[in-house]
Amino acid sequence: MSRPNILIVMADQLAWKALPAYGDSFLATPHIDRIANRGVRFDRCYTSCPLCQPARPSLWTGRFPHETGVLSNGRNFPVEPVSAAIPTLGELFTAAGYRTAHFGKQHDMGGLRGFAHIEPQKEAEVEPEHPAWPVHYDTRRDRYTRLRTVEWLRETPADQPFLLVADLQNPHDICSWIGVNQGEHTDIAPPGGLPPLPANFATGDLAQRPLPVQYICCSHNRMSQAAVWNEENYRHYLAAYYHYCRRLDGEVGHILDALEARADAAGTLVFFLSDHGDNMTSHRLVTKQVSFYEETTRVPFLAAGPGLEPGSRSALVSHLDLLPTLCDLAGIEPPAGLWGQSLRPLLEHGKDESHPYVVSEWHTEWGFTISPGRMVRSERYKYTRYIEDGGEELYDLQADPGETRTLVRDPGHQEILAEHRAILDRHLQETADPFISLTWKADSRWRSHPVGYPNHRGPAAPMVEE
């Protein structure tokens, strides 16, 4: 096969479970389905970090956050740009003769270095569809990104292979929706019915979970704004989240139409994925922060195009596999020392050659509380460990896919727990991860109220400690 064109369509804060391609029955995403229905669907892909700025440089370098040094979103925990010594996707493909362009959300701290064209982020006007779903900057930026991406696809000649990224921000507009609807309030009735709450909306054993998880409402401003919501408020949150997913899908449709109108469309590989997920009211949580639940760490990953064998793949895969996969497909030598692996055998032949485990990391969002944590997702189990008080979780995802009961104290799972502790310890050593030496920070006031998110009152740490 000659060198393929590559189009990457990114979403922000899109949980895998929100998409019909992964079984959701409430939402319709006909354009994302255009990719899924003719391509490969990875059912168990995990982000390197459930937070925007650390996750994105990992995607563009194939390196863990502890390797890139991008551990937060900034503010009270500033980070340096990705070292020039770390090769990036843009550098590799530009050097190999690809025409490279990126439109949309950046938040990359140098991870996009090397793209020949990086469009400045701007906004275009978008009319609200309904008063229940206001339009904020994410939706307006997505409109501008779509317009410029479509223009590039229409005007760029088919005389050179391209790597094009359309980096969309929805359904991230749900964060601004929370700000509009924070605290006790009466929701504006949206058109259509309200989605049901998930089976894992309630968490009966929250007091047995690590302190950073128990007190997300104290470290995350959006969760503090939602802590006192009633169940109907949470259902309105889901309805709004699905709305912003539909907004995303509409922009994806325009981009796919523009691609399919090109003379070289048949030689183009299309990838669709998200930087991280959203809790979608599981465990009574909104958006993402600190925890490693499936809803925030497991992300959609779709691929379609020439030479790929359509169908689902159950292998455990990671964000860190994207860069070596794209290099392999384009005939480019990947950088040495990557933990990720090429998924080309899975894409082309359906071979479920799986990682034995995948890992996700957490450090801090803004630096007002610091809660270093690691997640190991093995074939059946999920194990998490935090530095603060050595907090741990263990879930049997086969028997308990909603992560409703941690097994850390269960006598029948102590051997499994020991095995996963050892897996993490080996991983830390093999990847030179300094996790064990890291320190945590949380003022006592952010660990003071009775356990249970509805018991939170007042602001969270980022609103106070500035």
N, C-alpha and C positions, 0 to 999 in steps of 0.2 A: 504494500500500500504506500502511495506517495505521502509526503508529509501532510497531515490533515490540518485544516483550520480548527481552531478551538474557541468556542464561545462558553464562557462561564457566567451563569446568572446566579447572583447571590441574593439571599434574603437575610433579614436581620431579626433575630428573636423568633424564628419560626420553629415550633416544635414539630417533630415528625408526626405526632399523633393527630395534629390538626388537619392533615391532608387526606382526601379521599383515597389517594394512592396507598395510604397506610391504614385504611379502614374506617376513617371518619365518615359518618353518615349524615351529619348536619350541614357541612360545608360543601359547596360546589366550586371546583377550581378547574374548569375545562381546559385551560391553556397549560397549566402545569401538568395536567393529565396527558396532554399531547406528547410530552417528554416521557412520562412514565409508561404510557401504553405502547410505545414503540421501542422502549429501551430497557435499561437495567435499573432495578431498584435495590439498593442496599438497605436491608432491614435493620441492621444494627451498626450504625455509624455513630461515633462519639466525638464530641469536640475536645480540644486540648484544654479548654477553660470555658466555663459558662459565663463569660463576660466579654464584651465587644473588643476592647483594645488589646488585651492579651491574646485572644483567639485569632485575630486577623493576621498579625505578623507570623503566627505559627503556620497559618494556611499558606502564606506567601514564601515561607522559608523552609517548611518541613521540620521545624525545630520546636521543642517544648518552650513554654514561657520562661522556664528557669534558664534556658539557653539563650533566648533572645534578650532577656533582661526586662521584657515588658510585662510587668506584674500587676498593673493597676490601670484604671482609667485616668489617673493623674491627680490634679488638685493637691491634696495634702500628702500625696505619695507620688511625686513627679518621677518620671522614668526617662532614660536616655534613648535616643534613636537606636535602632538595630545596628549593630556594628557593621562597618564596611567589609569586615573579614567574613561575614556570613553571606553566602550567595543567595540571591532572591530569584523568584520565578521570572520576574521581568528581565533581570540581567541575563539569565540563562537563555531565554527565548529570543531576546533582542540580539545577543551575540551569535545565535544560531541562524540568523537571517529571517526571523519572523517579524512581521509588522505587529507591534504591540500597542494596545490602547486600553485605558481604564476610565470608566465613567461611573460616577456615583459616590457612595460612602467610602471614605478613606479610613480614618481612625487607625492608621497602620504603623505609626512611629517608624517610618522608613522601610517597612516591609514591601511597599510598592516600588521601591527604588528600581530603576532599570526600565520601566515602561516608557516607551518613546513619547506617548501622549498620556497625560493624566489631567483630566478635565477638572477645573475648579468646581467645587460644590456650589450650586445655585438653586434657586427655587422658581417654579412656574405656578401660575394661578390654577387652583382646583376648586370647584364648587362643592360644598357639602351636599351629601345625598339626603341627609335627614338630621334634624337638630340633636338627636341622640348620639350622633357620631360626628363630632366636630373635626375639622381639618386642621392639622398642625404642620410643623415644618417637615416631618418625615414624609408625609404624603405629597407635599409641594416639591420637595427635593426629588422624590421618585418620578414625578411628572417631568421635571427637567432632565433627569437621567435618561428616561425613556426617549424623550424627544431627541436628545443628542446622540444616543446609541443608534436609534433608527436612522438619523441623518448620516452617521458614519457608515452604517451598513449600505445605505443607498449610494453614497458618493465614493466610497473607497473601491478602487479597481481590484479585480480578481487576478492580479498578476504576481501575487506573493502570498504565502501562507500567513494567516493572522492568528494572534492570541488576543481575544477581546473579552473584557470583563464588564458586565453590567451589574453594578453593586447597588441593589435596591435596599431601602430601609424599612419598609413595612414587613410584618405587622408591628414594628416598634412604636408606631403612633399610639399604641395602647398605653404607653407610659404617660403621655400627656393627658390621655383620657382619665387616668386615675387622678391626676392633679385637679382636673375639673370636677371630679366626683368624689373627692376625698371626704373622709369622716361620715357622720350620719347624714343621710340625704335621701331624697326621693328621686328615683331615676326617671328620665324621659322615656316613655314607652316607645320602643323601636318597631318598625314594621315586621310582621312575621312573629313567630313564637320565640320564646327564650330557650336556649339549650339547657338540657338537664345538667346538674352537677355530676362530676365523675364519682365513681364508686369509692375512690380514695380521697374524697374531700376532707373527711375527718381523720385525725391522727390520734389514736387512743393512747399511745405510749410515748408522747412527746417528752415526758420527763426523763425517759431513759436514753434520749438522743443527745449528741454532743451539745455543749453550751452554745456554740455559734449558731446551731440550728434552732435550738430552743428560743433564742433571742434574735432571730432575723428581724423581727419588728423593731428592734432597737438599733440595728446597724444599717437598715435599708429604708430610705425615706419613703419609697412607694409602698412598702409593706406597712409602715407606720400609718400611712394615710388610709390604708384599707383594713386595718386591724379590727375596727369595730363594725365593719359591714355585716349586714344580715345575709341570709342565704340568697334572697332575691337580688341583692346588690351584686353578689358574686355571679349570679346567672346573667345579669346585665353586662358584667365584665366579659364573660364568655361571648355574648352576642356582639359586643364591640370588637373583641379580638378577631372573631370570624369576619366581621366587616372589613377590618384592615387587611386580613388575608385575601379577601375578595379584591380589594384595591390592588394588592400586590399582583394577583393573578391577571387582572386586566392589563397591567403594564407589561407583564411577561408575554401576553398574547400579541401585543403590538411589536415587540422585539422579535418574536418568532416569525411573525408575518414578514417583517423586513428581511430576516435571514433567508426565508424560503423563497423570496423573490430574486435572490442573487443567483448568478450563473454557477457559482461554486458551492451552493448550499448542500449538494449531495456529498461533498467532501468535507463536511463540517461536523465535528463532534460537539455535542451540547452537554454541558454539565450543569446541574441545578443542586444547590445546597444552601445551608444556613450556617451562620457563625456559631449560634447556640440556640437553645429553645426558650420556652416560657412555661411556667408552672401550670398555667391554665386552670387555676383554682385547686389543683391537687394539694393535699395537706393544708388546705386553706391559705395557700400562698399565691401571690401574683408576681409577675415578671420573673426575675432571677436574682439570686445573690446567695453566696456562701454554700448552699446545699448542693448535692450532686444527684438529685433525683432524676429519674429517667426523662421526665418532661423537659428538663433544662440541659442535660448533657447529651441526650440522644437526638440526633438531627437527621433531617431528610438528606438523602444523597442519591440523585438520579443521573443517569447518563444515557445518551442516545446518539446514534450515528453509524457511519460505515464500519463494518467489521465487528460490531458488537452483537453478542447473542442475547436477545431480549429475555427478560424474566427476572425473578427475584433472587437475591443472594442472601443467605443467612449468616455469612461469615462475619466475625467481629472485625470491623475496620475503624480507622481513625482519620481525623482531619489531616494528620501528618502523612497519610498515604497519598494525598492529592498530588503534591509536587513530584515524588518519584514516579507516579503513574503517568502524569502528563509528559514528563521527560521521556519515559519509555515509549509512549505512543508517538512522540515526535522524533525519536532517534537521537535524543540529547543525553549525554552522560550526566547522571545526577551527582550532586556533591557527595563526598565521602562522609561516612559517619552518621548517616541518617537513621533514626529509629524506625521510621515508616518504611513501607514496602510497596512496590508496584502492584497495582490491582489489575494489570493487563490480563493475566490468565483468567481472572474472575470475569472480566468484562467480555473477553472474546470467546471463552470456552466454558464458562459457567463452573469452573473448578472452585469449590469452596475451600480454598487454602486460607485458613484463618489465622490471625494472631491468636496465641494462647490467652492473651489478655490485652486490654487497652487501658490507658491511664489518662486521667484528667486532673488538672491542678487548680488550686485557688490560693490567692494571697490576700488581696484586699480590693475593694471597689475604689474608694477615694482616699484611704489612709486614715480615716477617723477611728475605725476599728480595724485591727489586723488579725486575721484568723487563718494562718496557713493550713491548708488541707490537701489531701491527695485521695483519689478514687482509683481503685482497681476493679475493672469489670472483667470477670472471667467468663467462661462458657455458660455457667449457671448462676454464679453468685456476684454480688457487688459488695465490696469492702471499702470503707472510708476510714480515714484517720486524720485527726486534727491535733495540732500542737497543744492547744489550750486544754489542760487537764488530761491529755492523752485520749480525748474522746474518740470513740469508734462506733461504726455501724456495720452490720452484716445482714444482707437480704438474700433470700432464695428467690430469684426472679422467675424461676419456673413455677414454684408453688405460690408465690406472692408477687405478681408482676406490678402491683400498685405500691409496693414497699410500705406496707401498713404495719409491719412488725419486725423490729430489729432483733436479730438472733445472737447478739454479742453475749448475752447472759444465759442463753439457752444451753443446758448441759449436753444436749444431743448434737451440738454444732461446734464444740470446742476444737475438735480436730480440723474442721474446715476453717475455723477462725485462725488457727495457728498456721495453716497452709497459706492463707492469704496475707497474713502478716509477713511471712517469709517471702512471698512473691513481691510485695512492696519493698521489702528491705533489699532484695536482689536488684530490683529495678532502680532504686535510688543509687546503688553502687555502680551499676552498669551505665547509667546516664549521668553520673556525677551530679546528681540532684542534691543540693544542700538542705533539703527539707528538715532533717532532724536537728540541724543547728539553728533553724529559724526561731524567731520569738513572736509572741502574740501580744496584742494590746487591746484592752477593752476596759474602760473606766467602770468602776463598780456600779454606777447608776444604770449602765446598760446591761446589767445582770441582776436587777433588783426586784422586779415585779413578779408576782406569782406566775408560774409557768402556764402558757396558753396565750396565743396571739391576741384574743379579744381582751385580755387583761392589760394590754399596752395602752398608755395614755400619753398624749403630748407628742413632741417631735422625736425624730431619731437622731443619732449622733451627727450625721452630715449636716443637719439643719442647725445644730447648736455649736459644734466645735470648729468654728471658722474664724 
